[in-house]
């Protein structure tokens, strides 16, 4: 669970997702947090991977 969206609490999520991809995780990963967490995860992944198409 992400308690709030400050970088020290949120910043590792893109790396966790990347690790799950490389480790071959196939089960969904649920991230629980405050309002806006979904949008913040998507934005962070776009910085890493480029815009989604």
Beta strands, then each sheet from edge to edge (+ up, - down):
end
